[in-house]
């Protein structure tokens, strides 16, 4: 019988594994190289998605600025009425529509990761129908805006101008109901360049349209120019979608599913619509409430002017935050839909790192521009001094706002937007606003008290969301994504169909004869005896 030593020496695999095992230092180097490589590849992917979205959102900010400039040229009354009307439109209309459309991000992102194009198609149409239905109550509010504003203490002449402005802005609700779903549909698939180019073209188109319509219709023309330039984007994106879906390599159009909406599909969308809408609206409304509170301070005119100018800078940075959040939601949802939990985890934490760096850059930019930003909007020395002081506090807020917004994108990508909703309710409304009132009015800190209260609320929101994200089980989320994207159900149905087909075929297979059974039994016995003899030799 051969000895144990000789058998060991004859095993080349064991010799190689013992003699040439990598050292711990080499393993550490390889691990570090792999982590660096995957992180860099993730950064490149996020850069590809985020940069066009940043440009798109900056064009939106530029369009808002152009509209304000044209309103200002019409006079003080038109500027006040138009600005008030646009604020009312944001609070009651655009924030609601954009929030409802946010439910598309997890569904379409995970469906694309799972290559379930049928779900993508039906979700796009459902979102458009849902937003069109939501425009009905919003339209009723806009038509009665003058009564609402007068009830809250606004002057009648300003309220009348606001009503006229909003009446001609009404088509923008229909255009937004088409535009927002188209943008979400494309961005959830990582298609962002067409959105950037069409938005830039719309901005270039917006200026001459404003010039023509202002001369012809005055303030009504400014309102009309907004939805006319947006309608151009809708037409171009719809044409792009039709051409690429019909003639693209993947042949998405042939997958169908456009008119296959069922009750379960509507329930899945509506379940996410509520939290997504409330998350967006609660955040937007909190900033509007701050403006209203600043109007009740001792030096109200100066305080309102300061906070509006400061929030304009915040709007500029918010376009970058929103782009990072959309990119994060897309990456996380795509990876979860493809049943890849580790890349989804990596995408989430790389995005948080990018958000922290971007927040610091944004804060430093705000501090560096605090001497220049105020004079761009006002020549009042008191307002300029107030802007300088307020931007210092706002810089700290922006440094935390970036990771907060990206955290919202992470939980939205995992199809759990209610986590962000709960954080916003707790941080902004149960903590920030009460603290704002106490510090601004009771402690007599004024505008600084409002901003400190907002900072405390943002810290609480960020802490809650980071705690939620740290507790995410990414393997479980990938499994849930398969269910959300309908892959699991479809696979189960296919397996059941295959089994039934096999069962049907097995019925037609003829039973073996007695002679065949005898031959099979003899072969099995011989095999068993051979194994027994081999085992006996080994034991000896």
PERAZI-V908427 format. One record per residue. N is the residue number from 1. RES is the residue in one letter. NEAR is the number of other C-alpha atoms within 10 Angstrom. D_FIRST is the distance of its C-alpha to the first C-alpha in whole Angstrom. Layout:
BEGIN
n->N res->RES near->NEAR d_first->D_FIRST
n->N res->RES near->NEAR d_first->D_FIRST
END
This chain:
BEGIN
n->1 res->X near->6 d_first->0
n->2 res->X near->6 d_first->4
n->3 res->X near->7 d_first->6
n->4 res->X near->8 d_first->9
n->5 res->X near->8 d_first->12
n->6 res->X near->9 d_first->10
n->7 res->X near->9 d_first->10
n->8 res->X near->12 d_first->14
n->9 res->X near->11 d_first->15
n->10 res->X near->10 d_first->15
n->11 res->X near->10 d_first->17
n->12 res->X near->10 d_first->20
n->13 res->X near->10 d_first->22
n->14 res->X near->12 d_first->21
n->15 res->X near->13 d_first->22
n->16 res->X near->10 d_first->25
n->17 res->X near->10 d_first->26
n->18 res->X near->10 d_first->25
n->19 res->X near->8 d_first->27
n->20 res->X near->9 d_first->30
n->21 res->X near->9 d_first->31
n->22 res->X near->10 d_first->35
n->23 res->X near->8 d_first->37
n->24 res->X near->9 d_first->39
n->25 res->X near->9 d_first->42
n->26 res->X near->10 d_first->41
n->27 res->X near->11 d_first->40
n->28 res->X near->11 d_first->44
n->29 res->X near->11 d_first->45
n->30 res->X near->12 d_first->44
n->31 res->X near->12 d_first->45
n->32 res->X near->11 d_first->48
n->33 res->X near->12 d_first->49
n->34 res->X near->12 d_first->48
n->35 res->X near->13 d_first->50
n->36 res->X near->12 d_first->53
n->37 res->X near->12 d_first->52
n->38 res->X near->14 d_first->52
n->39 res->X near->17 d_first->55
n->40 res->X near->13 d_first->57
n->41 res->X near->12 d_first->57
n->42 res->X near->18 d_first->58
n->43 res->X near->16 d_first->61
n->44 res->X near->12 d_first->62
n->45 res->X near->15 d_first->61
n->46 res->X near->21 d_first->64
n->47 res->X near->14 d_first->66
n->48 res->X near->16 d_first->66
n->49 res->X near->25 d_first->67
n->50 res->X near->25 d_first->69
n->51 res->X near->17 d_first->72
n->52 res->X near->20 d_first->73
n->53 res->X near->26 d_first->74
n->54 res->X near->20 d_first->75
n->55 res->X near->20 d_first->78
n->56 res->X near->25 d_first->79
n->57 res->X near->23 d_first->79
n->58 res->X near->22 d_first->81
n->59 res->X near->20 d_first->84
n->60 res->X near->18 d_first->84
n->61 res->X near->18 d_first->85
n->62 res->X near->14 d_first->88
n->63 res->X near->19 d_first->89
n->64 res->X near->13 d_first->90
n->65 res->X near->13 d_first->92
n->66 res->X near->17 d_first->94
n->67 res->X near->22 d_first->95
n->68 res->X near->17 d_first->96
n->69 res->X near->12 d_first->98
n->70 res->X near->19 d_first->100
n->71 res->X near->23 d_first->101
n->72 res->X near->16 d_first->102
n->73 res->X near->11 d_first->104
n->74 res->X near->13 d_first->106
n->75 res->X near->10 d_first->107
n->76 res->X near->12 d_first->106
n->77 res->X near->15 d_first->107
n->78 res->X near->21 d_first->104
n->79 res->X near->22 d_first->102
n->80 res->X near->17 d_first->102
n->81 res->X near->24 d_first->102
n->82 res->X near->28 d_first->99
n->83 res->X near->19 d_first->97
n->84 res->X near->20 d_first->97
n->85 res->X near->27 d_first->97
n->86 res->X near->21 d_first->94
n->87 res->X near->15 d_first->92
n->88 res->X near->19 d_first->93
n->89 res->X near->21 d_first->91
n->90 res->X near->18 d_first->88
n->91 res->X near->16 d_first->88
n->92 res->X near->18 d_first->89
n->93 res->X near->25 d_first->88
n->94 res->X near->22 d_first->85
n->95 res->X near->21 d_first->83
n->96 res->X near->25 d_first->83
n->97 res->X near->26 d_first->82
n->98 res->X near->22 d_first->79
n->99 res->X near->22 d_first->78
n->100 res->X near->29 d_first->78
n->101 res->X near->27 d_first->76
n->102 res->X near->27 d_first->73
n->103 res->X near->29 d_first->72
n->104 res->X near->27 d_first->71
n->105 res->X near->29 d_first->68
n->106 res->X near->33 d_first->66
n->107 res->X near->29 d_first->66
n->108 res->X near->33 d_first->66
n->109 res->X near->34 d_first->64
n->110 res->X near->37 d_first->61
n->111 res->X near->31 d_first->62
n->112 res->X near->25 d_first->62
n->113 res->X near->26 d_first->58
n->114 res->X near->23 d_first->57
n->115 res->X near->19 d_first->59
n->116 res->X near->19 d_first->61
n->117 res->X near->23 d_first->65
n->118 res->X near->22 d_first->66
n->119 res->X near->25 d_first->66
n->120 res->X near->25 d_first->68
n->121 res->X near->22 d_first->70
n->122 res->X near->20 d_first->71
n->123 res->X near->28 d_first->71
n->124 res->X near->19 d_first->74
n->125 res->X near->17 d_first->76
n->126 res->X near->20 d_first->76
n->127 res->X near->28 d_first->76
n->128 res->X near->20 d_first->80
n->129 res->X near->13 d_first->81
n->130 res->X near->18 d_first->80
n->131 res->X near->22 d_first->82
n->132 res->X near->17 d_first->85
n->133 res->X near->13 d_first->85
n->134 res->X near->18 d_first->85
n->135 res->X near->22 d_first->88
n->136 res->X near->12 d_first->91
n->137 res->X near->11 d_first->91
n->138 res->X near->18 d_first->91
n->139 res->X near->18 d_first->94
n->140 res->X near->10 d_first->96
n->141 res->X near->17 d_first->95
n->142 res->X near->23 d_first->96
n->143 res->X near->15 d_first->99
n->144 res->X near->13 d_first->100
n->145 res->X near->22 d_first->99
n->146 res->X near->24 d_first->103
n->147 res->X near->15 d_first->104
n->148 res->X near->14 d_first->100
n->149 res->X near->20 d_first->101
n->150 res->X near->15 d_first->105
n->151 res->X near->10 d_first->103
n->152 res->X near->9 d_first->101
n->153 res->X near->9 d_first->104
n->154 res->X near->14 d_first->104
n->155 res->X near->13 d_first->107
n->156 res->X near->13 d_first->109
n->157 res->X near->13 d_first->109
n->158 res->X near->22 d_first->106
n->159 res->X near->23 d_first->104
n->160 res->X near->17 d_first->106
n->161 res->X near->22 d_first->105
n->162 res->X near->28 d_first->101
n->163 res->X near->22 d_first->102
n->164 res->X near->20 d_first->103
n->165 res->X near->26 d_first->100
n->166 res->X near->26 d_first->98
n->167 res->X near->19 d_first->99
n->168 res->X near->18 d_first->99
n->169 res->X near->23 d_first->95
n->170 res->X near->20 d_first->94
n->171 res->X near->19 d_first->93
n->172 res->X near->24 d_first->90
n->173 res->X near->22 d_first->89
n->174 res->X near->18 d_first->88
n->175 res->X near->19 d_first->87
n->176 res->X near->23 d_first->84
n->177 res->X near->26 d_first->83
n->178 res->X near->24 d_first->82
n->179 res->X near->23 d_first->81
n->180 res->X near->22 d_first->79
n->181 res->X near->26 d_first->77
n->182 res->X near->22 d_first->76
n->183 res->X near->18 d_first->75
n->184 res->X near->26 d_first->73
n->185 res->X near->25 d_first->71
n->186 res->X near->19 d_first->71
n->187 res->X near->24 d_first->70
n->188 res->X near->29 d_first->67
n->189 res->X near->21 d_first->66
n->190 res->X near->20 d_first->66
n->191 res->X near->17 d_first->69
n->192 res->X near->21 d_first->71
n->193 res->X near->19 d_first->73
n->194 res->X near->19 d_first->75
n->195 res->X near->23 d_first->76
n->196 res->X near->20 d_first->77
n->197 res->X near->17 d_first->79
n->198 res->X near->19 d_first->81
n->199 res->X near->27 d_first->82
n->200 res->X near->19 d_first->83
n->201 res->X near->15 d_first->85
n->202 res->X near->21 d_first->87
n->203 res->X near->21 d_first->88
n->204 res->X near->14 d_first->90
n->205 res->X near->16 d_first->91
n->206 res->X near->22 d_first->92
n->207 res->X near->16 d_first->95
n->208 res->X near->12 d_first->97
n->209 res->X near->17 d_first->97
n->210 res->X near->24 d_first->98
n->211 res->X near->15 d_first->101
n->212 res->X near->14 d_first->102
n->213 res->X near->17 d_first->102
n->214 res->X near->21 d_first->103
n->215 res->X near->11 d_first->106
n->216 res->X near->11 d_first->107
n->217 res->X near->12 d_first->106
n->218 res->X near->18 d_first->105
n->219 res->X near->24 d_first->103
n->220 res->X near->19 d_first->102
n->221 res->X near->20 d_first->101
n->222 res->X near->27 d_first->99
n->223 res->X near->27 d_first->97
n->224 res->X near->23 d_first->97
n->225 res->X near->25 d_first->95
n->226 res->X near->22 d_first->92
n->227 res->X near->21 d_first->91
n->228 res->X near->20 d_first->92
n->229 res->X near->23 d_first->90
n->230 res->X near->21 d_first->87
n->231 res->X near->20 d_first->88
n->232 res->X near->19 d_first->87
n->233 res->X near->26 d_first->84
n->234 res->X near->23 d_first->83
n->235 res->X near->14 d_first->84
n->236 res->X near->15 d_first->82
n->237 res->X near->21 d_first->79
n->238 res->X near->14 d_first->79
n->239 res->X near->12 d_first->80
n->240 res->X near->14 d_first->77
n->241 res->X near->17 d_first->75
n->242 res->X near->13 d_first->76
n->243 res->X near->12 d_first->75
n->244 res->X near->14 d_first->72
n->245 res->X near->16 d_first->71
n->246 res->X near->14 d_first->72
n->247 res->X near->12 d_first->71
n->248 res->X near->12 d_first->68
n->249 res->X near->8 d_first->65
n->250 res->X near->13 d_first->63
n->251 res->X near->13 d_first->66
n->252 res->X near->19 d_first->67
n->253 res->X near->19 d_first->70
n->254 res->X near->12 d_first->68
n->255 res->X near->14 d_first->66
n->256 res->X near->15 d_first->69
n->257 res->X near->17 d_first->70
n->258 res->X near->17 d_first->73
n->259 res->X near->12 d_first->75
n->260 res->X near->12 d_first->72
n->261 res->X near->16 d_first->73
n->262 res->X near->9 d_first->72
n->263 res->X near->7 d_first->73
n->264 res->X near->9 d_first->69
n->265 res->X near->16 d_first->70
n->266 res->X near->15 d_first->73
n->267 res->X near->11 d_first->72
n->268 res->X near->14 d_first->69
n->269 res->X near->20 d_first->71
n->270 res->X near->17 d_first->74
n->271 res->X near->16 d_first->71
n->272 res->X near->23 d_first->71
n->273 res->X near->22 d_first->75
n->274 res->X near->18 d_first->76
n->275 res->X near->23 d_first->74
n->276 res->X near->29 d_first->74
n->277 res->X near->22 d_first->78
n->278 res->X near->22 d_first->78
n->279 res->X near->26 d_first->76
n->280 res->X near->21 d_first->78
n->281 res->X near->24 d_first->81
n->282 res->X near->18 d_first->81
n->283 res->X near->16 d_first->80
n->284 res->X near->15 d_first->83
n->285 res->X near->16 d_first->85
n->286 res->X near->17 d_first->85
n->287 res->X near->16 d_first->86
n->288 res->X near->17 d_first->89
n->289 res->X near->12 d_first->90
n->290 res->X near->20 d_first->90
n->291 res->X near->20 d_first->92
n->292 res->X near->13 d_first->94
n->293 res->X near->21 d_first->94
n->294 res->X near->24 d_first->95
n->295 res->X near->17 d_first->98
n->296 res->X near->15 d_first->99
n->297 res->X near->18 d_first->99
n->298 res->X near->13 d_first->102
n->299 res->X near->12 d_first->102
n->300 res->X near->16 d_first->101
n->301 res->X near->13 d_first->102
n->302 res->X near->20 d_first->100
n->303 res->X near->24 d_first->97
n->304 res->X near->21 d_first->97
n->305 res->X near->22 d_first->97
n->306 res->X near->27 d_first->94
n->307 res->X near->23 d_first->92
n->308 res->X near->18 d_first->92
n->309 res->X near->24 d_first->92
n->310 res->X near->21 d_first->89
n->311 res->X near->17 d_first->87
n->312 res->X near->15 d_first->88
n->313 res->X near->16 d_first->86
n->314 res->X near->19 d_first->83
n->315 res->X near->15 d_first->84
n->316 res->X near->16 d_first->83
n->317 res->X near->24 d_first->79
n->318 res->X near->22 d_first->79
n->319 res->X near->19 d_first->78
n->320 res->X near->23 d_first->75
n->321 res->X near->27 d_first->74
n->322 res->X near->20 d_first->74
n->323 res->X near->24 d_first->73
n->324 res->X near->29 d_first->70
n->325 res->X near->26 d_first->69
n->326 res->X near->25 d_first->70
n->327 res->X near->30 d_first->67
n->328 res->X near->31 d_first->65
n->329 res->X near->31 d_first->65
n->330 res->X near->32 d_first->64
n->331 res->X near->32 d_first->61
n->332 res->X near->32 d_first->60
n->333 res->X near->37 d_first->61
n->334 res->X near->31 d_first->59
n->335 res->X near->26 d_first->56
n->336 res->X near->33 d_first->56
n->337 res->X near->35 d_first->57
n->338 res->X near->24 d_first->54
n->339 res->X near->22 d_first->52
n->340 res->X near->19 d_first->51
n->341 res->X near->20 d_first->51
n->342 res->X near->14 d_first->50
n->343 res->X near->20 d_first->53
n->344 res->X near->28 d_first->55
n->345 res->X near->21 d_first->55
n->346 res->X near->18 d_first->55
n->347 res->X near->27 d_first->58
n->348 res->X near->22 d_first->60
n->349 res->X near->18 d_first->59
n->350 res->X near->18 d_first->60
n->351 res->X near->27 d_first->63
n->352 res->X near->23 d_first->64
n->353 res->X near->14 d_first->63
n->354 res->X near->16 d_first->65
n->355 res->X near->25 d_first->68
n->356 res->X near->19 d_first->68
n->357 res->X near->15 d_first->69
n->358 res->X near->20 d_first->71
n->359 res->X near->25 d_first->73
n->360 res->X near->17 d_first->73
n->361 res->X near->15 d_first->75
n->362 res->X near->24 d_first->77
n->363 res->X near->24 d_first->78
n->364 res->X near->17 d_first->79
n->365 res->X near->13 d_first->81
n->366 res->X near->25 d_first->83
n->367 res->X near->19 d_first->84
n->368 res->X near->14 d_first->85
n->369 res->X near->14 d_first->87
n->370 res->X near->22 d_first->89
n->371 res->X near->16 d_first->92
n->372 res->X near->13 d_first->92
n->373 res->X near->19 d_first->91
n->374 res->X near->23 d_first->94
n->375 res->X near->16 d_first->97
n->376 res->X near->10 d_first->95
n->377 res->X near->15 d_first->97
n->378 res->X near->14 d_first->100
n->379 res->X near->10 d_first->102
n->380 res->X near->13 d_first->103
n->381 res->X near->11 d_first->102
n->382 res->X near->13 d_first->101
n->383 res->X near->21 d_first->99
n->384 res->X near->24 d_first->97
n->385 res->X near->15 d_first->97
n->386 res->X near->21 d_first->95
n->387 res->X near->26 d_first->93
n->388 res->X near->20 d_first->91
n->389 res->X near->16 d_first->91
n->390 res->X near->20 d_first->89
n->391 res->X near->29 d_first->87
n->392 res->X near->16 d_first->85
n->393 res->X near->18 d_first->84
n->394 res->X near->24 d_first->83
n->395 res->X near->23 d_first->81
n->396 res->X near->19 d_first->79
n->397 res->X near->22 d_first->79
n->398 res->X near->26 d_first->78
n->399 res->X near->20 d_first->75
n->400 res->X near->20 d_first->74
n->401 res->X near->26 d_first->75
n->402 res->X near->28 d_first->72
n->403 res->X near->26 d_first->69
n->404 res->X near->27 d_first->71
n->405 res->X near->23 d_first->72
n->406 res->X near->30 d_first->68
n->407 res->X near->29 d_first->67
n->408 res->X near->30 d_first->69
n->409 res->X near->32 d_first->67
n->410 res->X near->33 d_first->64
n->411 res->X near->24 d_first->65
n->412 res->X near->30 d_first->67
n->413 res->X near->34 d_first->64
n->414 res->X near->29 d_first->62
n->415 res->X near->27 d_first->64
n->416 res->X near->19 d_first->65
n->417 res->X near->26 d_first->69
n->418 res->X near->21 d_first->70
n->419 res->X near->20 d_first->68
n->420 res->X near->28 d_first->71
n->421 res->X near->24 d_first->74
n->422 res->X near->17 d_first->73
n->423 res->X near->23 d_first->73
n->424 res->X near->29 d_first->76
n->425 res->X near->18 d_first->78
n->426 res->X near->17 d_first->77
n->427 res->X near->23 d_first->77
n->428 res->X near->27 d_first->80
n->429 res->X near->17 d_first->82
n->430 res->X near->13 d_first->81
n->431 res->X near->19 d_first->81
n->432 res->X near->26 d_first->82
n->433 res->X near->22 d_first->86
n->434 res->X near->16 d_first->87
n->435 res->X near->22 d_first->86
n->436 res->X near->27 d_first->88
n->437 res->X near->19 d_first->91
n->438 res->X near->16 d_first->91
n->439 res->X near->20 d_first->90
n->440 res->X near->23 d_first->93
n->441 res->X near->18 d_first->96
n->442 res->X near->12 d_first->95
n->443 res->X near->11 d_first->94
n->444 res->X near->14 d_first->96
n->445 res->X near->17 d_first->93
n->446 res->X near->23 d_first->95
n->447 res->X near->29 d_first->93
n->448 res->X near->19 d_first->90
n->449 res->X near->20 d_first->89
n->450 res->X near->25 d_first->89
n->451 res->X near->24 d_first->86
n->452 res->X near->21 d_first->85
n->453 res->X near->22 d_first->84
n->454 res->X near->27 d_first->83
n->455 res->X near->23 d_first->80
n->456 res->X near->18 d_first->79
n->457 res->X near->27 d_first->79
n->458 res->X near->24 d_first->76
n->459 res->X near->17 d_first->74
n->460 res->X near->19 d_first->74
n->461 res->X near->27 d_first->73
n->462 res->X near->24 d_first->70
n->463 res->X near->15 d_first->69
n->464 res->X near->20 d_first->68
n->465 res->X near->25 d_first->67
n->466 res->X near->16 d_first->64
n->467 res->X near->11 d_first->63
n->468 res->X near->15 d_first->63
n->469 res->X near->20 d_first->61
n->470 res->X near->8 d_first->59
n->471 res->X near->9 d_first->58
n->472 res->X near->13 d_first->57
n->473 res->X near->11 d_first->54
n->474 res->X near->19 d_first->53
n->475 res->X near->16 d_first->50
n->476 res->X near->11 d_first->53
n->477 res->X near->21 d_first->56
n->478 res->X near->24 d_first->54
n->479 res->X near->18 d_first->53
n->480 res->X near->18 d_first->57
n->481 res->X near->30 d_first->58
n->482 res->X near->21 d_first->56
n->483 res->X near->16 d_first->58
n->484 res->X near->22 d_first->61
n->485 res->X near->28 d_first->61
n->486 res->X near->18 d_first->60
n->487 res->X near->19 d_first->57
n->488 res->X near->15 d_first->55
n->489 res->X near->13 d_first->57
n->490 res->X near->13 d_first->57
n->491 res->X near->11 d_first->54
n->492 res->X near->11 d_first->54
n->493 res->X near->12 d_first->56
n->494 res->X near->12 d_first->54
n->495 res->X near->12 d_first->51
n->496 res->X near->12 d_first->53
n->497 res->X near->12 d_first->55
n->498 res->X near->12 d_first->52
n->499 res->X near->12 d_first->50
n->500 res->X near->12 d_first->54
n->501 res->X near->11 d_first->53
n->502 res->X near->11 d_first->50
n->503 res->X near->11 d_first->51
n->504 res->X near->11 d_first->54
n->505 res->X near->10 d_first->52
n->506 res->X near->10 d_first->49
n->507 res->X near->9 d_first->52
n->508 res->X near->8 d_first->53
n->509 res->X near->8 d_first->50
n->510 res->X near->7 d_first->50
n->511 res->X near->9 d_first->47
n->512 res->X near->8 d_first->45
n->513 res->X near->8 d_first->45
n->514 res->X near->9 d_first->44
n->515 res->X near->9 d_first->42
n->516 res->X near->10 d_first->41
n->517 res->X near->11 d_first->39
n->518 res->X near->10 d_first->38
n->519 res->X near->10 d_first->36
n->520 res->X near->11 d_first->35
n->521 res->X near->12 d_first->33
n->522 res->X near->11 d_first->31
n->523 res->X near->10 d_first->30
n->524 res->X near->11 d_first->29
n->525 res->X near->11 d_first->27
n->526 res->X near->11 d_first->25
n->527 res->X near->11 d_first->24
n->528 res->X near->11 d_first->23
n->529 res->X near->11 d_first->22
n->530 res->X near->11 d_first->19
n->531 res->X near->11 d_first->18
n->532 res->X near->11 d_first->18
n->533 res->X near->11 d_first->15
n->534 res->X near->10 d_first->13
n->535 res->X near->11 d_first->14
n->536 res->X near->9 d_first->13
n->537 res->X near->9 d_first->9
n->538 res->X near->8 d_first->9
n->539 res->X near->7 d_first->11
n->540 res->X near->6 d_first->8
END
